[in-house]
Amino acid sequence: MNILSIDTSSSNCTAAVVRDYETLGEISINFNLQHSVLLMPLVEELLEKLNMAPAELSAITVSVGPGSFTG
């Protein structure tokens, strides 16, 4: 089961893919709260680096604020 995890609750924007308690890849950036612009390209870059298609994801998890993007 491949799980995409997204955290946008702070100034960092982070995406990671985990499988069976192992982190397969992670990207974290900090560009002055530009999460709404950068999140999808960040996820695309991560999946490309992992040579993984979106269809290979079984679930998506997200963080819960507080934060300007999740608020």
PQR file of N, CA, C, O and H, with PARSE charges and radii, in Angstrom:
ATOM      1  N   MET A   1       0.843  -1.173   0.000 -0.4000 1.5000
ATOM      2  CA  MET A   1       0.000   0.000   0.000 -0.0000 2.0000
ATOM      3  C   MET A   1       0.893   1.243   0.000  0.5500 1.7000
ATOM      4  O   MET A   1       1.634   1.469   0.957 -0.5500 1.4000
ATOM      5  N   ASN A   2       0.831   2.042  -1.052 -0.4000 1.5000
ATOM      6  CA  ASN A   2       1.582   3.288  -1.150 -0.0000 2.0000
ATOM      7  C   ASN A   2       0.692   4.429  -0.678  0.5500 1.7000
ATOM      8  O   ASN A   2      -0.420   4.607  -1.174 -0.5500 1.4000
ATOM      9  H   ASN A   2       0.229   1.858  -1.829  0.4000 1.0000
ATOM     10  N   ILE A   3       1.186   5.197   0.279 -0.4000 1.5000
ATOM     11  CA  ILE A   3       0.408   6.287   0.854 -0.0000 2.0000
ATOM     12  C   ILE A   3       1.134   7.604   0.610  0.5500 1.7000
ATOM     13  O   ILE A   3       2.305   7.754   0.959 -0.5500 1.4000
ATOM     14  H   ILE A   3       2.089   5.052   0.682  0.4000 1.0000
ATOM     15  N   LEU A   4       0.428   8.557   0.005 -0.4000 1.5000
ATOM     16  CA  LEU A   4       0.953   9.901  -0.171 -0.0000 2.0000
ATOM     17  C   LEU A   4       0.564  10.717   1.049  0.5500 1.7000
ATOM     18  O   LEU A   4      -0.619  10.824   1.372 -0.5500 1.4000
ATOM     19  H   LEU A   4      -0.523   8.436  -0.279  0.4000 1.0000
ATOM     20  N   SER A   5       1.542  11.292   1.727 -0.4000 1.5000
ATOM     21  CA  SER A   5       1.297  12.121   2.906 -0.0000 2.0000
ATOM     22  C   SER A   5       1.662  13.562   2.582  0.5500 1.7000
ATOM     23  O   SER A   5       2.728  13.834   2.030 -0.5500 1.4000
ATOM     24  H   SER A   5       2.503  11.205   1.464  0.4000 1.0000
ATOM     25  N   ILE A   6       0.772  14.478   2.928 -0.4000 1.5000
ATOM     26  CA  ILE A   6       0.963  15.896   2.621 -0.0000 2.0000
ATOM     27  C   ILE A   6       0.834  16.700   3.905  0.5500 1.7000
ATOM     28  O   ILE A   6      -0.096  16.502   4.686 -0.5500 1.4000
ATOM     29  H   ILE A   6      -0.094  14.257   3.376  0.4000 1.0000
ATOM     30  N   ASP A   7       1.789  17.619   4.116 -0.4000 1.5000
ATOM     31  CA  ASP A   7       1.737  18.514   5.269 -0.0000 2.0000
ATOM     32  C   ASP A   7       1.932  19.945   4.785  0.5500 1.7000
ATOM     33  O   ASP A   7       2.984  20.289   4.246 -0.5500 1.4000
ATOM     34  H   ASP A   7       2.545  17.780   3.482  0.4000 1.0000
ATOM     35  N   THR A   8       0.923  20.768   4.979 -0.4000 1.5000
ATOM     36  CA  THR A   8       0.992  22.177   4.598 -0.0000 2.0000
ATOM     37  C   THR A   8       0.640  23.067   5.786  0.5500 1.7000
ATOM     38  O   THR A   8       0.245  24.218   5.598 -0.5500 1.4000
ATOM     39  H   THR A   8       0.068  20.489   5.417  0.4000 1.0000
ATOM     40  N   SER A   9       0.777  22.554   6.999 -0.4000 1.5000
ATOM     41  CA  SER A   9       0.323  23.287   8.178 -0.0000 2.0000
ATOM     42  C   SER A   9       1.348  24.271   8.720  0.5500 1.7000
ATOM     43  O   SER A   9       1.071  24.959   9.702 -0.5500 1.4000
ATOM     44  H   SER A   9       1.097  21.619   7.152  0.4000 1.0000
ATOM     45  N   SER A  10       2.527  24.356   8.106 -0.4000 1.5000
ATOM     46  CA  SER A  10       3.535  25.307   8.553 -0.0000 2.0000
ATOM     47  C   SER A  10       4.076  26.054   7.341  0.5500 1.7000
ATOM     48  O   SER A  10       3.506  25.970   6.254 -0.5500 1.4000
ATOM     49  H   SER A  10       2.752  23.797   7.308  0.4000 1.0000
ATOM     50  N   SER A  11       5.150  26.770   7.519 -0.4000 1.5000
ATOM     51  CA  SER A  11       5.732  27.488   6.381 -0.0000 2.0000
ATOM     52  C   SER A  11       6.350  26.518   5.378  0.5500 1.7000
ATOM     53  O   SER A  11       6.543  26.877   4.217 -0.5500 1.4000
ATOM     54  H   SER A  11       5.613  26.839   8.402  0.4000 1.0000
ATOM     55  N   ASN A  12       6.662  25.298   5.807 -0.4000 1.5000
ATOM     56  CA  ASN A  12       7.147  24.263   4.892 -0.0000 2.0000
ATOM     57  C   ASN A  12       5.972  23.594   4.194  0.5500 1.7000
ATOM     58  O   ASN A  12       4.882  23.474   4.754 -0.5500 1.4000
ATOM     59  H   ASN A  12       6.505  25.007   6.751  0.4000 1.0000
ATOM     60  N   CYS A  13       6.212  23.169   2.983 -0.4000 1.5000
ATOM     61  CA  CYS A  13       5.251  22.374   2.225 -0.0000 2.0000
ATOM     62  C   CYS A  13       5.937  21.029   1.978  0.5500 1.7000
ATOM     63  O   CYS A  13       6.976  20.978   1.320 -0.5500 1.4000
ATOM     64  H   CYS A  13       7.098  23.267   2.528  0.4000 1.0000
ATOM     65  N   THR A  14       5.370  19.954   2.496 -0.4000 1.5000
ATOM     66  CA  THR A  14       6.032  18.655   2.460 -0.0000 2.0000
ATOM     67  C   THR A  14       5.116  17.592   1.874  0.5500 1.7000
ATOM     68  O   THR A  14       3.922  17.544   2.170 -0.5500 1.4000
ATOM     69  H   THR A  14       4.526  19.996   3.030  0.4000 1.0000
ATOM     70  N   ALA A  15       5.699  16.742   1.036 -0.4000 1.5000
ATOM     71  CA  ALA A  15       4.997  15.576   0.501 -0.0000 2.0000
ATOM     72  C   ALA A  15       5.917  14.373   0.645  0.5500 1.7000
ATOM     73  O   ALA A  15       7.124  14.473   0.423 -0.5500 1.4000
ATOM     74  H   ALA A  15       6.668  16.782   0.795  0.4000 1.0000
ATOM     75  N   ALA A  16       5.345  13.249   1.013 -0.4000 1.5000
ATOM     76  CA  ALA A  16       6.122  12.020   1.175 -0.0000 2.0000
ATOM     77  C   ALA A  16       5.277  10.835   0.737  0.5500 1.7000
ATOM     78  O   ALA A  16       4.048  10.881   0.780 -0.5500 1.4000
ATOM     79  H   ALA A  16       4.364  13.168   1.193  0.4000 1.0000
ATOM     80  N   VAL A  17       5.948   9.782   0.320 -0.4000 1.5000
ATOM     81  CA  VAL A  17       5.272   8.516   0.012 -0.0000 2.0000
ATOM     82  C   VAL A  17       5.848   7.468   0.948  0.5500 1.7000
ATOM     83  O   VAL A  17       7.064   7.307   1.054 -0.5500 1.4000
ATOM     84  H   VAL A  17       6.947   9.744   0.285  0.4000 1.0000
ATOM     85  N   VAL A  18       4.949   6.754   1.627 -0.4000 1.5000
ATOM     86  CA  VAL A  18       5.370   5.698   2.549 -0.0000 2.0000
ATOM     87  C   VAL A  18       4.710   4.388   2.150  0.5500 1.7000
ATOM     88  O   VAL A  18       3.629   4.367   1.560 -0.5500 1.4000
ATOM     89  H   VAL A  18       3.961   6.885   1.540  0.4000 1.0000
ATOM     90  N   ARG A  19       5.383   3.302   2.484 -0.4000 1.5000
ATOM     91  CA  ARG A  19       4.854   1.960   2.251 -0.0000 2.0000
ATOM     92  C   ARG A  19       5.326   1.073   3.398  0.5500 1.7000
ATOM     93  O   ARG A  19       6.523   0.983   3.670 -0.5500 1.4000
ATOM     94  H   ARG A  19       6.261   3.319   2.963  0.4000 1.0000
ATOM     95  N   ASP A  20       4.396   0.430   4.057 -0.4000 1.5000
ATOM     96  CA  ASP A  20       4.732  -0.512   5.133 -0.0000 2.0000
ATOM     97  C   ASP A  20       5.727   0.078   6.123  0.5500 1.7000
ATOM     98  O   ASP A  20       6.750  -0.542   6.413 -0.5500 1.4000
ATOM     99  H   ASP A  20       3.423   0.503   3.837  0.4000 1.0000
ATOM    100  N   TYR A  21       5.438   1.274   6.650 -0.4000 1.5000
ATOM    101  CA  TYR A  21       6.251   1.946   7.663 -0.0000 2.0000
ATOM    102  C   TYR A  21       7.615   2.397   7.153  0.5500 1.7000
ATOM    103  O   TYR A  21       8.487   2.723   7.958 -0.5500 1.4000
ATOM    104  H   TYR A  21       4.607   1.778   6.415  0.4000 1.0000
ATOM    105  N   GLU A  22       7.822   2.424   5.847 -0.4000 1.5000
ATOM    106  CA  GLU A  22       9.084   2.864   5.267 -0.0000 2.0000
ATOM    107  C   GLU A  22       8.819   4.088   4.384  0.5500 1.7000
ATOM    108  O   GLU A  22       7.905   4.083   3.560 -0.5500 1.4000
ATOM    109  H   GLU A  22       7.113   2.159   5.193  0.4000 1.0000
ATOM    110  N   THR A  23       9.618   5.117   4.564 -0.4000 1.5000
ATOM    111  CA  THR A  23       9.514   6.296   3.709 -0.0000 2.0000
ATOM    112  C   THR A  23      10.252   6.029   2.414  0.5500 1.7000
ATOM    113  O   THR A  23      11.464   5.814   2.415 -0.5500 1.4000
ATOM    114  H   THR A  23      10.361   5.121   5.233  0.4000 1.0000
ATOM    115  N   LEU A  24       9.518   6.040   1.301 -0.4000 1.5000
ATOM    116  CA  LEU A  24      10.133   5.802   0.000 -0.0000 2.0000
ATOM    117  C   LEU A  24      10.756   7.071  -0.565  0.5500 1.7000
ATOM    118  O   LEU A  24      11.756   7.012  -1.281 -0.5500 1.4000
ATOM    119  H   LEU A  24       8.533   6.214   1.300  0.4000 1.0000
ATOM    120  N   GLY A  25      10.168   8.214  -0.244 -0.4000 1.5000
ATOM    121  CA  GLY A  25      10.687   9.484  -0.718 -0.0000 2.0000
ATOM    122  C   GLY A  25       9.968  10.633  -0.050  0.5500 1.7000
ATOM    123  O   GLY A  25       8.821  10.506   0.379 -0.5500 1.4000
ATOM    124  H   GLY A  25       9.356   8.262   0.337  0.4000 1.0000
ATOM    125  N   GLU A  26      10.666  11.773   0.034 -0.4000 1.5000
ATOM    126  CA  GLU A  26      10.088  12.959   0.680 -0.0000 2.0000
ATOM    127  C   GLU A  26      10.704  14.205   0.064  0.5500 1.7000
ATOM    128  O   GLU A  26      11.899  14.241  -0.232 -0.5500 1.4000
ATOM    129  H   GLU A  26      11.598  11.877  -0.314  0.4000 1.0000
ATOM    130  N   ILE A  27       9.877  15.225  -0.125 -0.4000 1.5000
ATOM    131  CA  ILE A  27      10.348  16.524  -0.570 -0.0000 2.0000
ATOM    132  C   ILE A  27       9.705  17.575   0.330  0.5500 1.7000
ATOM    133  O   ILE A  27       8.497  17.554   0.566 -0.5500 1.4000
ATOM    134  H   ILE A  27       8.907  15.195   0.115  0.4000 1.0000
ATOM    135  N   SER A  28      10.525  18.487   0.823 -0.4000 1.5000
ATOM    136  CA  SER A  28      10.035  19.572   1.663 -0.0000 2.0000
ATOM    137  C   SER A  28      10.633  20.875   1.158  0.5500 1.7000
ATOM    138  O   SER A  28      11.842  20.970   0.943 -0.5500 1.4000
ATOM    139  H   SER A  28      11.506  18.504   0.631  0.4000 1.0000
ATOM    140  N   ILE A  29       9.783  21.877   0.971 -0.4000 1.5000
ATOM    141  CA  ILE A  29      10.253  23.172   0.500 -0.0000 2.0000
ATOM    142  C   ILE A  29       9.671  24.279   1.368  0.5500 1.7000
ATOM    143  O   ILE A  29       8.661  24.085   2.045 -0.5500 1.4000
ATOM    144  H   ILE A  29       8.802  21.800   1.147  0.4000 1.0000
ATOM    145  N   ASN A  30      10.311  25.431   1.343 -0.4000 1.5000
ATOM    146  CA  ASN A  30       9.829  26.583   2.088 -0.0000 2.0000
ATOM    147  C   ASN A  30       9.968  27.803   1.192  0.5500 1.7000
ATOM    148  O   ASN A  30      11.058  28.361   1.064 -0.5500 1.4000
ATOM    149  H   ASN A  30      11.131  25.588   0.793  0.4000 1.0000
ATOM    150  N   PHE A  31       8.873  28.217   0.573 -0.4000 1.5000
ATOM    151  CA  PHE A  31       8.869  29.379  -0.311 -0.0000 2.0000
ATOM    152  C   PHE A  31       7.788  30.362   0.113  0.5500 1.7000
ATOM    153  O   PHE A  31       6.882  30.669  -0.662 -0.5500 1.4000
ATOM    154  H   PHE A  31       7.988  27.763   0.676  0.4000 1.0000
ATOM    155  N   ASN A  32       7.883  30.852   1.336 -0.4000 1.5000
ATOM    156  CA  ASN A  32       7.004  31.916   1.823 -0.0000 2.0000
ATOM    157  C   ASN A  32       5.521  31.632   1.635  0.5500 1.7000
ATOM    158  O   ASN A  32       4.793  32.442   1.062 -0.5500 1.4000
ATOM    159  H   ASN A  32       8.619  30.603   1.965  0.4000 1.0000
ATOM    160  N   LEU A  33       5.087  30.496   2.111 -0.4000 1.5000
ATOM    161  CA  LEU A  33       3.661  30.136   2.120 -0.0000 2.0000
ATOM    162  C   LEU A  33       3.021  30.174   0.741  0.5500 1.7000
ATOM    163  O   LEU A  33       1.930  30.720   0.576 -0.5500 1.4000
ATOM    164  H   LEU A  33       5.679  29.837   2.576  0.4000 1.0000
ATOM    165  N   GLN A  34       3.680  29.610  -0.228 -0.4000 1.5000
ATOM    166  CA  GLN A  34       3.149  29.500  -1.589 -0.0000 2.0000
ATOM    167  C   GLN A  34       2.566  28.105  -1.832  0.5500 1.7000
ATOM    168  O   GLN A  34       2.598  27.601  -2.955 -0.5500 1.4000
ATOM    169  H   GLN A  34       4.566  29.166  -0.094  0.4000 1.0000
ATOM    170  N   HIS A  35       2.042  27.494  -0.791 -0.4000 1.5000
ATOM    171  CA  HIS A  35       1.580  26.105  -0.862 -0.0000 2.0000
ATOM    172  C   HIS A  35       0.564  25.869  -1.971  0.5500 1.7000
ATOM    173  O   HIS A  35       0.636  24.856  -2.667 -0.5500 1.4000
ATOM    174  H   HIS A  35       2.017  27.903   0.122  0.4000 1.0000
ATOM    175  N   SER A  36      -0.378  26.787  -2.145 -0.4000 1.5000
ATOM    176  CA  SER A  36      -1.432  26.565  -3.134 -0.0000 2.0000
ATOM    177  C   SER A  36      -0.878  26.514  -4.556  0.5500 1.7000
ATOM    178  O   SER A  36      -1.487  25.905  -5.435 -0.5500 1.4000
ATOM    179  H   SER A  36      -0.436  27.610  -1.579  0.4000 1.0000
ATOM    180  N   VAL A  37       0.258  27.141  -4.786 -0.4000 1.5000
ATOM    181  CA  VAL A  37       0.884  27.151  -6.106 -0.0000 2.0000
ATOM    182  C   VAL A  37       1.851  25.983  -6.267  0.5500 1.7000
ATOM    183  O   VAL A  37       1.991  25.439  -7.363 -0.5500 1.4000
ATOM    184  H   VAL A  37       0.753  27.636  -4.071  0.4000 1.0000
ATOM    185  N   LEU A  38       2.512  25.598  -5.190 -0.4000 1.5000
ATOM    186  CA  LEU A  38       3.619  24.651  -5.274 -0.0000 2.0000
ATOM    187  C   LEU A  38       3.270  23.204  -4.930  0.5500 1.7000
ATOM    188  O   LEU A  38       4.038  22.298  -5.255 -0.5500 1.4000
ATOM    189  H   LEU A  38       2.398  26.040  -4.300  0.4000 1.0000
ATOM    190  N   LEU A  39       2.146  22.972  -4.290 -0.4000 1.5000
ATOM    191  CA  LEU A  39       1.849  21.619  -3.803 -0.0000 2.0000
ATOM    192  C   LEU A  39       1.751  20.583  -4.914  0.5500 1.7000
ATOM    193  O   LEU A  39       2.404  19.543  -4.831 -0.5500 1.4000
ATOM    194  H   LEU A  39       1.523  23.708  -4.026  0.4000 1.0000
ATOM    195  N   MET A  40       0.971  20.829  -5.932 -0.4000 1.5000
ATOM    196  CA  MET A  40       0.798  19.818  -6.977 -0.0000 2.0000
ATOM    197  C   MET A  40       2.087  19.570  -7.764  0.5500 1.7000
ATOM    198  O   MET A  40       2.398  18.410  -8.038 -0.5500 1.4000
ATOM    199  H   MET A  40       0.441  21.674  -6.000  0.4000 1.0000
ATOM    200  N   PRO A  41       2.859  20.608  -8.145 -0.5600 1.5000
ATOM    201  CA  PRO A  41       4.146  20.326  -8.791  0.2800 2.0000
ATOM    202  C   PRO A  41       5.098  19.551  -7.876  0.5500 1.7000
ATOM    203  O   PRO A  41       5.892  18.738  -8.349 -0.5500 1.4000
ATOM    204  N   LEU A  42       5.019  19.802  -6.573 -0.4000 1.5000
ATOM    205  CA  LEU A  42       5.844  19.074  -5.612 -0.0000 2.0000
ATOM    206  C   LEU A  42       5.488  17.592  -5.609  0.5500 1.7000
ATOM    207  O   LEU A  42       6.375  16.738  -5.611 -0.5500 1.4000
ATOM    208  H   LEU A  42       4.374  20.463  -6.188  0.4000 1.0000
ATOM    209  N   VAL A  43       4.194  17.286  -5.606 -0.4000 1.5000
ATOM    210  CA  VAL A  43       3.734  15.889  -5.632 -0.0000 2.0000
ATOM    211  C   VAL A  43       4.142  15.234  -6.948  0.5500 1.7000
ATOM    212  O   VAL A  43       4.607  14.094  -6.952 -0.5500 1.4000
ATOM    213  H   VAL A  43       3.474  17.979  -5.604  0.4000 1.0000
ATOM    214  N   GLU A  44       3.974  15.937  -8.052 -0.4000 1.5000
ATOM    215  CA  GLU A  44       4.371  15.392  -9.355 -0.0000 2.0000
ATOM    216  C   GLU A  44       5.865  15.076  -9.385  0.5500 1.7000
ATOM    217  O   GLU A  44       6.269  14.025  -9.884 -0.5500 1.4000
ATOM    218  H   GLU A  44       3.596  16.862  -8.048  0.4000 1.0000
ATOM    219  N   GLU A  45       6.689  15.986  -8.851 -0.4000 1.5000
ATOM    220  CA  GLU A  45       8.135  15.761  -8.816 -0.0000 2.0000
ATOM    221  C   GLU A  45       8.482  14.542  -7.965  0.5500 1.7000
ATOM    222  O   GLU A  45       9.325  13.729  -8.345 -0.5500 1.4000
ATOM    223  H   GLU A  45       6.362  16.839  -8.446  0.4000 1.0000
ATOM    224  N   LEU A  46       7.828  14.424  -6.815 -0.4000 1.5000
ATOM    225  CA  LEU A  46       8.085  13.284  -5.934 -0.0000 2.0000
ATOM    226  C   LEU A  46       7.746  11.969  -6.625  0.5500 1.7000
ATOM    227  O   LEU A  46       8.547  11.035  -6.607 -0.5500 1.4000
ATOM    228  H   LEU A  46       7.143  15.084  -6.506  0.4000 1.0000
ATOM    229  N   LEU A  47       6.561  11.889  -7.237 -0.4000 1.5000
ATOM    230  CA  LEU A  47       6.157  10.656  -7.913 -0.0000 2.0000
ATOM    231  C   LEU A  47       7.084  10.341  -9.081  0.5500 1.7000
ATOM    232  O   LEU A  47       7.392   9.176  -9.336 -0.5500 1.4000
ATOM    233  H   LEU A  47       5.910  12.648  -7.252  0.4000 1.0000
ATOM    234  N   GLU A  48       7.528  11.371  -9.787 -0.4000 1.5000
ATOM    235  CA  GLU A  48       8.463  11.160 -10.890 -0.0000 2.0000
ATOM    236  C   GLU A  48       9.790  10.588 -10.384  0.5500 1.7000
ATOM    237  O   GLU A  48      10.343   9.663 -10.977 -0.5500 1.4000
ATOM    238  H   GLU A  48       7.279  12.317  -9.580  0.4000 1.0000
ATOM    239  N   LYS A  49      10.290  11.148  -9.283 -0.4000 1.5000
ATOM    240  CA  LYS A  49      11.549  10.654  -8.710 -0.0000 2.0000
ATOM    241  C   LYS A  49      11.428   9.205  -8.260  0.5500 1.7000
ATOM    242  O   LYS A  49      12.394   8.444  -8.318 -0.5500 1.4000
ATOM    243  H   LYS A  49       9.841  11.899  -8.801  0.4000 1.0000
ATOM    244  N   LEU A  50      10.231   8.831  -7.810 -0.4000 1.5000
ATOM    245  CA  LEU A  50       9.999   7.456  -7.357 -0.0000 2.0000
ATOM    246  C   LEU A  50       9.584   6.539  -8.500  0.5500 1.7000
ATOM    247  O   LEU A  50       9.357   5.348  -8.290 -0.5500 1.4000
ATOM    248  H   LEU A  50       9.447   9.450  -7.763  0.4000 1.0000
ATOM    249  N   ASN A  51       9.483   7.090  -9.711 -0.4000 1.5000
ATOM    250  CA  ASN A  51       9.025   6.317 -10.865 -0.0000 2.0000
ATOM    251  C   ASN A  51       7.678   5.645 -10.562  0.5500 1.7000
ATOM    252  O   ASN A  51       7.484   4.455 -10.808 -0.5500 1.4000
ATOM    253  H   ASN A  51       9.667   8.058  -9.881  0.4000 1.0000
ATOM    254  N   MET A  52       6.763   6.449 -10.024 -0.4000 1.5000
ATOM    255  CA  MET A  52       5.474   5.946  -9.561 -0.0000 2.0000
ATOM    256  C   MET A  52       4.355   6.753 -10.211  0.5500 1.7000
ATOM    257  O   MET A  52       4.436   7.979 -10.290 -0.5500 1.4000
ATOM    258  H   MET A  52       6.920   7.416  -9.824  0.4000 1.0000
ATOM    259  N   ALA A  53       3.335   6.083 -10.666 -0.4000 1.5000
ATOM    260  CA  ALA A  53       2.167   6.739 -11.248 -0.0000 2.0000
ATOM    261  C   ALA A  53       1.145   7.039 -10.146  0.5500 1.7000
ATOM    262  O   ALA A  53       1.086   6.317  -9.151 -0.5500 1.4000
ATOM    263  H   ALA A  53       3.269   5.088 -10.602  0.4000 1.0000
ATOM    264  N   PRO A  54       0.346   8.090 -10.312 -0.5600 1.5000
ATOM    265  CA  PRO A  54      -0.687   8.377  -9.315  0.2800 2.0000
ATOM    266  C   PRO A  54      -1.604   7.188  -9.041  0.5500 1.7000
ATOM    267  O   PRO A  54      -2.081   7.022  -7.919 -0.5500 1.4000
ATOM    268  N   ALA A  55      -1.851   6.368 -10.045 -0.4000 1.5000
ATOM    269  CA  ALA A  55      -2.722   5.199  -9.870 -0.0000 2.0000
ATOM    270  C   ALA A  55      -2.140   4.168  -8.910  0.5500 1.7000
ATOM    271  O   ALA A  55      -2.862   3.304  -8.414 -0.5500 1.4000
ATOM    272  H   ALA A  55      -1.464   6.502 -10.957  0.4000 1.0000
ATOM    273  N   GLU A  56      -0.846   4.256  -8.648 -0.4000 1.5000
ATOM    274  CA  GLU A  56      -0.198   3.322  -7.720 -0.0000 2.0000
ATOM    275  C   GLU A  56      -0.372   3.732  -6.267  0.5500 1.7000
ATOM    276  O   GLU A  56       0.032   2.992  -5.370 -0.5500 1.4000
ATOM    277  H   GLU A  56      -0.259   4.958  -9.052  0.4000 1.0000
ATOM    278  N   LEU A  57      -0.962   4.892  -6.014 -0.4000 1.5000
ATOM    279  CA  LEU A  57      -1.224   5.330  -4.647 -0.0000 2.0000
ATOM    280  C   LEU A  57      -2.512   4.698  -4.137  0.5500 1.7000
ATOM    281  O   LEU A  57      -3.522   4.650  -4.839 -0.5500 1.4000
ATOM    282  H   LEU A  57      -1.290   5.493  -6.742  0.4000 1.0000
ATOM    283  N   SER A  58      -2.454   4.220  -2.911 -0.4000 1.5000
ATOM    284  CA  SER A  58      -3.625   3.579  -2.308 -0.0000 2.0000
ATOM    285  C   SER A  58      -4.429   4.540  -1.444  0.5500 1.7000
ATOM    286  O   SER A  58      -5.634   4.366  -1.263 -0.5500 1.4000
ATOM    287  H   SER A  58      -1.634   4.259  -2.341  0.4000 1.0000
ATOM    288  N   ALA A  59      -3.751   5.558  -0.911 -0.4000 1.5000
ATOM    289  CA  ALA A  59      -4.410   6.498  -0.008 -0.0000 2.0000
ATOM    290  C   ALA A  59      -3.622   7.798   0.034  0.5500 1.7000
ATOM    291  O   ALA A  59      -2.453   7.854  -0.349 -0.5500 1.4000
ATOM    292  H   ALA A  59      -2.772   5.699  -1.058  0.4000 1.0000
ATOM    293  N   ILE A  60      -4.295   8.842   0.510 -0.4000 1.5000
ATOM    294  CA  ILE A  60      -3.655  10.127   0.724 -0.0000 2.0000
ATOM    295  C   ILE A  60      -3.968  10.551   2.146  0.5500 1.7000
ATOM    296  O   ILE A  60      -5.116  10.489   2.586 -0.5500 1.4000
ATOM    297  H   ILE A  60      -5.244   8.796   0.821  0.4000 1.0000
ATOM    298  N   THR A  61      -2.932  10.985   2.867 -0.4000 1.5000
ATOM    299  CA  THR A  61      -3.140  11.533   4.206 -0.0000 2.0000
ATOM    300  C   THR A  61      -2.724  12.987   4.194  0.5500 1.7000
ATOM    301  O   THR A  61      -1.812  13.375   3.463 -0.5500 1.4000
ATOM    302  H   THR A  61      -2.000  11.035   2.509  0.4000 1.0000
ATOM    303  N   VAL A  62      -3.396  13.798   5.009 -0.4000 1.5000
ATOM    304  CA  VAL A  62      -3.070  15.207   5.110 -0.0000 2.0000
ATOM    305  C   VAL A  62      -2.998  15.606   6.577  0.5500 1.7000
ATOM    306  O   VAL A  62      -3.638  15.001   7.437 -0.5500 1.4000
ATOM    307  H   VAL A  62      -4.137  13.484   5.603  0.4000 1.0000
ATOM    308  N   SER A  63      -2.211  16.626   6.838 -0.4000 1.5000
ATOM    309  CA  SER A  63      -2.118  17.146   8.201 -0.0000 2.0000
ATOM    310  C   SER A  63      -3.314  18.047   8.466  0.5500 1.7000
ATOM    311  O   SER A  63      -3.957  18.550   7.544 -0.5500 1.4000
ATOM    312  H   SER A  63      -1.691  17.117   6.140  0.4000 1.0000
ATOM    313  N   VAL A  64      -3.591  18.236   9.735 -0.4000 1.5000
ATOM    314  CA  VAL A  64      -4.659  19.122  10.141 -0.0000 2.0000
ATOM    315  C   VAL A  64      -4.024  20.327  10.822  0.5500 1.7000
ATOM    316  O   VAL A  64      -3.230  20.160  11.748 -0.5500 1.4000
ATOM    317  H   VAL A  64      -3.069  17.828  10.484  0.4000 1.0000
ATOM    318  N   GLY A  65      -4.358  21.536  10.382 -0.4000 1.5000
ATOM    319  CA  GLY A  65      -3.796  22.806  10.839 -0.0000 2.0000
ATOM    320  C   GLY A  65      -3.389  22.833  12.290  0.5500 1.7000
ATOM    321  O   GLY A  65      -3.247  21.760  12.877 -0.5500 1.4000
ATOM    322  H   GLY A  65      -5.003  21.672   9.630  0.4000 1.0000
ATOM    323  N   PRO A  66      -3.197  23.939  12.895 -0.5600 1.5000
ATOM    324  CA  PRO A  66      -3.488  25.226  12.269  0.2800 2.0000
ATOM    325  C   PRO A  66      -2.393  25.585  11.282  0.5500 1.7000
ATOM    326  O   PRO A  66      -1.260  25.115  11.389 -0.5500 1.4000
ATOM    327  N   GLY A  67      -2.734  26.392  10.358 -0.4000 1.5000
ATOM    328  CA  GLY A  67      -1.808  26.850   9.357 -0.0000 2.0000
ATOM    329  C   GLY A  67      -2.558  27.688   8.348  0.5500 1.7000
ATOM    330  O   GLY A  67      -3.766  27.519   8.177 -0.5500 1.4000
ATOM    331  H   GLY A  67      -3.654  26.774  10.272  0.4000 1.0000
ATOM    332  N   SER A  68      -1.878  28.569   7.689 -0.4000 1.5000
ATOM    333  CA  SER A  68      -2.581  29.476   6.796 -0.0000 2.0000
ATOM    334  C   SER A  68      -3.210  28.734   5.613  0.5500 1.7000
ATOM    335  O   SER A  68      -4.271  29.134   5.134 -0.5500 1.4000
ATOM    336  H   SER A  68      -0.897  28.706   7.828  0.4000 1.0000
ATOM    337  N   PHE A  69      -2.581  27.674   5.141 -0.4000 1.5000
ATOM    338  CA  PHE A  69      -3.117  26.951   3.989 -0.0000 2.0000
ATOM    339  C   PHE A  69      -4.245  26.018   4.415  0.5500 1.7000
ATOM    340  O   PHE A  69      -5.264  25.932   3.730 -0.5500 1.4000
ATOM    341  H   PHE A  69      -1.719  27.349   5.530  0.4000 1.0000
ATOM    342  N   THR A  70      -4.077  25.317   5.539 -0.4000 1.5000
ATOM    343  CA  THR A  70      -5.113  24.385   5.990 -0.0000 2.0000
ATOM    344  C   THR A  70      -6.214  25.079   6.769  0.5500 1.7000
ATOM    345  O   THR A  70      -7.279  24.504   6.991 -0.5500 1.4000
ATOM    346  H   THR A  70      -3.249  25.387   6.096  0.4000 1.0000
ATOM    347  N   GLY A  71      -5.961  26.321   7.188 -0.4000 1.5000
ATOM    348  CA  GLY A  71      -6.977  27.058   7.953 -0.0000 2.0000
ATOM    349  C   GLY A  71      -8.169  27.358   7.096  0.5500 1.7000
ATOM    350  O   GLY A  71      -9.127  27.972   7.564 -0.5500 1.4000
ATOM    351  H   GLY A  71      -5.095  26.788   7.008  0.4000 1.0000
TER
END
